Amino acid sequence: MSSNVTSSSPSELTSLPISPSARGGIAILSLAFILGFPGNLFVVWSIFCKVKKRSVTCILVLNLAVADAFVLLSAPLFLRFLAGGKGWEFGAAACKLVHYLCSVNMYVSIYLISLMSMDRWLAVSRPFLSQRLRTKRALLLLLMGVWIMAFILSLPMPFYRSNLRLNIMNRTVNMCMPYHGKTMGHKVFQYTFETVMGFVVPFSLITSCYSSVICRLQSAMFKGKGQGSRLILFIILTFGVFWLPYHIVNMIEVAGVLQGNESLEQAAARTARPNVTAFAYFSSAVNPILYVFAGSSHIRKAGLSFMGKLFEATNSETRSSFSRSGRSSRSSVPDDSSVLHTLSVKLGRPFKSRSKDRSDSVKEDNHPELKTLATEQVD
């Protein structure tokens, strides 16, 4: 008696079907890694090898590129998670570490952009103070502060991320996912803290700085907007476009928890969050593309060095804005000697300024020395 037995391979027994949302995540992450990782490395190479004089903006862009390139190294792990159909296969430590580094990247990026905005505001509105503060020591301390603050602000992430064993379609798999226990206050705290410290506070600072910058650029003192200002503005807008949906979902999920609306909470957590997270992840790959478009005018002349020319322009622009501010401030304040000279003309009495008297006395003092030297040479 023969029986027909169909045997299934291990992969068929353990692999889960790939959902449409997972396919979209795979496409976004693949594109982010292909474009972003070599693109950010090219930015780092351009700044180190092709930029002779690095401005503050250039150094901040360098740190931003390093942070983006570093976080994009996690893309293969997420791709395996989405395409493998076997859940999270890398253990609980990797689950917590990868998401912790992604959170660090978010905070580093937004606070570096905040420093760019503050530097631009100082260069335009307080040029002399800006020149005094632009030292290597001050910049190093600020960068260290940003990185340390980002590592501290990201500490809640590993506490609320776990590698859970779930039964999905009669299969037990490990899933790296948010876990807040039975107390919903932890979920409210994490997402509110993340949105306030990662979006509301820095973007309020950026908005106030750039509002002042735009007003100054529209004045008579600054006739045109510089290339560096436009580049920073594009970076700010790009970060906002890619991260705003993520923080909106945070607030929707918090609202669902506070109102006891489980359907709203589940819609935000299961349907929207995976998509907006992948969309925010793609922001790490966009900045090199922005630099290519911003420096396109240098491509024909400079070739592969075009990005170095773009970043060198930010340095020259800062110096020119400083010199324009210096000239305008000096010309706007009248000299004491010119005022006294005008009054003496009106009164009919000649006036000699102190500087002129000093120059005359110097000339008179110098004449005997010249005569002495002349007589010595003749003798």
MIVEXFI-648026 format. One line per 5 residues: number of its first residue (from 1); for each residue x, z, y of C-alpha. Coordinates in nm, 4 decimals. Layout:
% residues N
NUM) X Z Y  ... .
***
This chain:
% residues 379
1) 0.0000 0.0000 0.0000  0.1503 -0.1130 0.3141  0.0741 0.0305 0.6547  0.1474 -0.1200 0.9937  0.3257 0.1402 1.2077 .
6) 0.4233 0.0533 1.5636  0.7259 0.2421 1.6801  0.7908 0.3048 2.0462  1.1283 0.3231 2.2030  1.2335 0.6442 2.3764 .
11) 1.2112 0.4767 2.7140  0.8471 0.3871 2.6506  0.7699 0.7452 2.5554  0.9371 0.9087 2.8517  0.9180 0.6564 3.1359 .
16) 0.6356 0.6771 3.3870  0.4790 0.3694 3.5466  0.6015 0.2867 3.8958  0.3246 0.3332 4.1505  0.2728 0.0985 4.4476 .
21) 0.3904 0.3683 4.6886  0.7050 0.4140 4.4775  0.7679 0.0397 4.4937  0.7426 0.0528 4.8721  0.9858 0.3451 4.8798 .
26) 1.2275 0.1533 4.6580  1.2181 -0.1439 4.8951  1.2760 0.0728 5.2045  1.5578 0.2764 5.0500  1.7306 -0.0321 4.9094 .
31) 1.7204 -0.2064 5.2457  1.8402 0.1098 5.4230  2.1382 0.1455 5.1909  2.2337 -0.2247 5.1968  2.2174 -0.2510 5.5758 .
36) 2.2900 0.1014 5.6896  2.5840 0.2199 5.4839  2.8236 -0.0717 5.5539  2.6816 -0.0975 5.9072  2.7664 0.2622 5.9931 .
41) 3.1098 0.2269 5.8339  3.1660 -0.0775 6.0551  3.0736 0.1327 6.3600  3.3248 0.3999 6.2573  3.5949 0.1360 6.2004 .
46) 3.5231 -0.0298 6.5364  3.5528 0.2966 6.7288  3.8709 0.4072 6.5541  4.0499 0.0713 6.5500  3.9073 -0.1368 6.8357 .
51) 3.8281 0.1063 7.1168  4.1291 0.2072 7.3234  3.9621 0.4484 7.5652  3.6731 0.6363 7.4078  3.4024 0.7645 7.6395 .
56) 3.1782 1.0629 7.5698  2.9013 0.8267 7.4610  3.1446 0.6551 7.2239  3.2446 0.9844 7.0583  2.8796 1.0862 7.0188 .
61) 2.7960 0.7484 6.8637  3.0880 0.8001 6.6234  2.9468 1.1336 6.5065  2.6015 0.9797 6.4750  2.7386 0.6987 6.2563 .
66) 2.9279 0.9452 6.0351  2.6125 1.1548 5.9845  2.4029 0.8454 5.9021  2.6601 0.7022 5.6605  2.6935 1.0376 5.4869 .
71) 2.3189 1.0807 5.4320  2.2802 0.7217 5.3084  2.5044 0.8120 5.0149  2.2014 0.9929 4.8720  2.0013 0.6679 4.8502 .
76) 2.1098 0.5863 4.4898  1.9769 0.9241 4.3728  1.6389 0.8646 4.5321  1.6301 0.5091 4.3976  1.6923 0.6364 4.0469 .
81) 1.4206 0.8962 4.0950  1.1650 0.6356 4.2059  1.2597 0.3484 3.9734  1.3670 0.5376 3.6618  1.0224 0.6683 3.5751 .
86) 1.1741 0.9875 3.4324  1.1391 1.2214 3.7274  1.4340 1.4008 3.8847  1.7245 1.3891 3.6417  2.0018 1.5498 3.8492 .
91) 1.9154 1.9193 3.8305  1.7874 2.1804 4.0727  2.1142 2.2147 4.2677  2.1264 1.8437 4.3517  1.7569 1.8539 4.4433 .
96) 1.8163 2.1255 4.7022  2.1492 1.9876 4.8265  2.0321 1.6307 4.8869  1.7271 1.7353 5.0863  1.9329 1.9915 5.2757 .
101) 2.1784 1.7190 5.3840  1.8902 1.4937 5.4889  1.7573 1.7756 5.7069  2.1058 1.8293 5.8549  2.1183 1.4591 5.9402 .
106) 1.7848 1.4823 6.1214  1.8978 1.7736 6.3397  2.2451 1.6289 6.4035  2.0977 1.2935 6.5065  1.8415 1.4262 6.7506 .
111) 2.0750 1.6783 6.9133  2.3547 1.4216 6.9474  2.1015 1.1984 7.1222  2.0134 1.4963 7.3427  2.3819 1.5310 7.4355 .
116) 2.3934 1.1585 7.5200  2.0972 1.2054 7.7535  2.2472 1.5125 7.9166  2.5814 1.3351 7.9625  2.4065 1.0375 8.1237 .
121) 2.2067 1.2703 8.3496  2.5232 1.4516 8.4623  2.7090 1.1236 8.5216  2.4290 0.9932 8.7428  2.3032 1.3032 8.9244 .
126) 2.6085 1.5334 8.9221  2.9096 1.3001 8.9005  3.1743 1.5450 9.0226  3.0540 1.8202 8.7889  3.0419 1.5635 8.5087 .
131) 3.4070 1.4706 8.5608  3.5129 1.8359 8.5538  3.3193 1.9032 8.2330  3.4380 1.5901 8.0510  3.7354 1.7390 7.8744 .
136) 3.8377 1.7089 7.5129  3.8009 2.0809 7.4619  3.4473 2.0910 7.6025  3.3410 1.7899 7.3964  3.4913 1.9364 7.0793 .
141) 3.3103 2.2656 7.1339  2.9796 2.0865 7.1935  3.0167 1.8757 6.8790  3.1042 2.1806 6.6711  2.8015 2.3580 6.8160 .
146) 2.5701 2.0692 6.7246  2.6946 2.0502 6.3651  2.6843 2.4275 6.3122  2.3367 2.4497 6.4641  2.2157 2.1658 6.2407 .
151) 2.3431 2.3411 5.9268  2.1700 2.6640 6.0357  1.8385 2.5015 6.1318  1.8286 2.3226 5.7949  1.8497 2.6435 5.5900 .
156) 1.4728 2.6605 5.5207  1.4840 2.3253 5.3402  1.6601 2.4350 5.0161  1.4412 2.7457 4.9967  1.1238 2.5364 4.9976 .
161) 1.2445 2.2600 4.7628  1.2367 2.3072 4.3833  1.2840 2.1051 4.0674  0.9495 2.1718 3.8941  0.8465 2.0786 3.5406 .
166) 0.5122 1.9001 3.5551  0.2828 1.7448 3.2972  0.2052 1.3934 3.4174  0.0117 1.1517 3.1948  0.0781 1.3725 2.8918 .
171) 0.4515 1.3696 2.9641  0.6639 1.6568 3.0864  0.9026 1.5562 3.3602  1.1037 1.7297 3.6314  0.9976 1.6584 3.9887 .
176) 1.2001 1.7476 4.2980  0.9269 1.8409 4.5432  0.8272 2.0936 4.8126  0.7245 2.4315 4.6782  0.5960 2.7157 4.8969 .
181) 0.4592 2.9483 4.6312  0.1098 3.0859 4.6602  0.1511 3.1981 5.0218  0.0459 2.9190 5.2548  0.2159 3.0908 5.5484 .
186) 0.5488 2.9579 5.4211  0.4231 2.5993 5.4451  0.2953 2.6576 5.7989  0.6287 2.8114 5.8984  0.8471 2.5358 5.7522 .
191) 0.6616 2.2366 5.8916  0.5938 2.3954 6.2315  0.9556 2.5074 6.2665  1.0791 2.1647 6.1607  0.8601 1.9813 6.4111 .
196) 0.9258 2.2168 6.7025  1.3041 2.2410 6.6588  1.3559 1.8860 6.5284  1.1297 1.6957 6.7660  0.9417 1.8845 7.0403 .
201) 1.2340 2.0807 7.1906  1.4983 1.8031 7.1882  1.2573 1.5319 7.2996  1.1383 1.7488 7.5882  1.5019 1.7808 7.6969 .
206) 1.5604 1.4072 7.6534  1.2466 1.3175 7.8485  1.3356 1.5434 8.1406  1.6929 1.4095 8.1553  1.5939 1.0446 8.1415 .
211) 1.3119 1.0884 8.3912  1.5709 1.2098 8.6393  1.8118 0.9294 8.5419  1.5488 0.6590 8.5922  1.4611 0.7975 8.9349 .
216) 1.8274 0.7956 9.0351  1.8841 0.4445 8.9029  1.5955 0.3167 9.1125  1.7437 0.4604 9.4319  1.9604 0.2666 9.6722 .
221) 2.2764 0.4302 9.5446  2.2439 0.2777 9.1960  2.1257 -0.0795 9.2190  2.1319 -0.1664 8.8493  2.1024 0.0001 8.5130 .
226) 2.4155 0.0132 8.3092  2.4587 -0.1148 7.9577  2.5365 0.2346 7.8319  2.2091 0.3709 7.9700  2.0096 0.0960 7.8008 .
231) 2.1912 0.1513 7.4719  2.1168 0.5240 7.4737  1.7547 0.4546 7.5678  1.7197 0.2187 7.2690  1.8670 0.4830 7.0371 .
236) 1.6180 0.7406 7.1679  1.3193 0.5098 7.1262  1.4283 0.4105 6.7764  1.4620 0.7702 6.6632  1.1193 0.8515 6.8092 .
241) 0.9497 0.5556 6.6403  1.0884 0.6367 6.2963  1.0529 1.0168 6.3066  0.7267 1.0630 6.4978  0.5048 0.9714 6.1967 .
246) 0.6896 1.2273 5.9833  0.6209 1.5083 6.2314  0.2597 1.3970 6.2763  0.2119 1.4365 5.8997  0.3722 1.7817 5.9266 .
251) 0.1111 1.8875 6.1799  -0.1756 1.7307 5.9835  -0.0747 1.9272 5.6750  -0.0424 2.2483 5.8797  -0.3878 2.1868 6.0272 .
256) -0.5283 2.1370 5.6777  -0.3773 2.4678 5.5636  -0.5024 2.6639 5.8659  -0.8538 2.5158 5.8410  -0.8719 2.5557 5.4639 .
261) -0.9344 2.1806 5.4307  -0.7772 2.0947 5.0950  -0.8665 1.7263 5.1099  -0.6841 1.6857 5.4436  -0.3880 1.8844 5.3142 .
266) -0.3610 1.6832 4.9929  -0.3985 1.3521 5.1774  -0.1053 1.4447 5.4015  0.1095 1.5895 5.1211  0.0560 1.3322 4.8447 .
271) -0.0424 1.0096 5.0188  0.1232 1.0059 5.3611  0.4349 1.2215 5.3203  0.6284 1.0012 5.0709  0.5776 0.6944 5.2904 .
276) 0.6684 0.8547 5.6243  0.9695 1.0265 5.4653  1.1063 0.6926 5.3457  1.0303 0.5445 5.6894  1.2231 0.8265 5.8608 .
281) 1.5094 0.7823 5.6156  1.5400 0.4201 5.7298  1.6267 0.5400 6.0818  1.9830 0.6044 5.9580  2.0252 0.2293 5.9047 .
286) 1.8793 0.1044 6.2334  2.1432 0.2085 6.4884  2.4117 -0.0426 6.3731  2.1510 -0.3171 6.4051  2.0827 -0.2026 6.7622 .
291) 2.4542 -0.2154 6.8419  2.4733 -0.5726 6.7116  2.1943 -0.6858 6.9447  2.3336 -0.4853 7.2375  2.6811 -0.6335 7.1910 .
296) 2.5740 -0.9875 7.1059  2.7195 -1.1176 7.4337  3.0691 -1.0147 7.3142  3.0498 -1.1748 6.9686  3.1727 -1.5232 7.0676 .
301) 3.4712 -1.3958 7.2650  3.5709 -1.0859 7.0675  3.4622 -1.1723 6.7123  3.4633 -0.8645 6.4887  3.5841 -0.6601 6.7856 .
306) 3.2562 -0.7122 6.9724  3.1352 -0.3593 6.9021  3.4563 -0.2162 7.0443  3.3942 -0.4131 7.3655  3.0404 -0.2736 7.3774 .
311) 3.1583 0.0867 7.3539  3.4429 0.0304 7.6015  3.1798 -0.0873 7.8508  3.0210 0.2596 7.8427  3.3518 0.4087 7.9563 .
316) 3.3978 0.1671 8.2470  3.0368 0.2117 8.3486  3.0772 0.5875 8.3745  3.3846 0.5493 8.5955  3.2114 0.2977 8.8215 .
321) 2.9034 0.5160 8.8597  3.1281 0.8085 8.9485  3.3147 0.6071 9.2113  2.9886 0.4783 9.3611  2.8571 0.8337 9.3809 .
326) 3.1808 0.9526 9.5413  3.1770 0.6781 9.8013  2.8136 0.7304 9.8861  2.8496 1.1075 9.9129  3.1558 1.0730 10.1349 .
331) 2.9905 0.8138 10.3565  2.6710 1.0170 10.3874  2.8561 1.3237 10.5260  2.9864 1.2581 10.8841  3.3442 1.3562 10.9640 .
336) 3.3919 1.6367 11.2182  3.6480 1.4378 11.4178  3.4146 1.1395 11.4527  3.1370 1.3627 11.5895  3.3726 1.5278 11.8419 .
341) 3.5133 1.1901 11.9440  3.1620 1.0615 12.0162  3.0843 1.3677 12.2291  3.4118 1.3321 12.4259  3.3339 0.9689 12.5069 .
346) 2.9936 1.0686 12.6408  3.1479 1.3497 12.8491  3.4244 1.1252 12.9804  3.7036 1.3370 12.8328  3.9451 1.1979 12.5778 .
351) 3.9555 1.3761 12.2414  4.2378 1.3737 11.9887  4.1575 1.4707 11.6339  4.3661 1.7202 11.4451  4.4652 1.4608 11.1924 .
356) 4.5936 1.2371 11.4686  4.7856 1.5233 11.6264  4.9346 1.6077 11.2915  5.0357 1.2462 11.2338  5.1896 1.2231 11.5808 .
361) 5.3841 1.5432 11.5264  5.5056 1.4144 11.1943  5.6207 1.0957 11.3577  5.7997 1.2897 11.6348  5.9632 1.5174 11.3823 .
366) 6.0726 1.2253 11.1760  6.2375 1.0362 11.4617  6.5385 1.2728 11.5034  6.6086 1.2543 11.1328  6.5980 0.8759 11.1412 .
371) 6.8265 0.8709 11.4420  7.0700 1.1067 11.2718  7.0732 0.8897 10.9586  7.1291 0.5810 11.1684  7.4205 0.7336 11.3551 .
376) 7.5757 0.8542 11.0320  7.5556 0.5033 10.8816  7.7061 0.3525 11.1946  7.9903 0.6039 11.1968 .
***
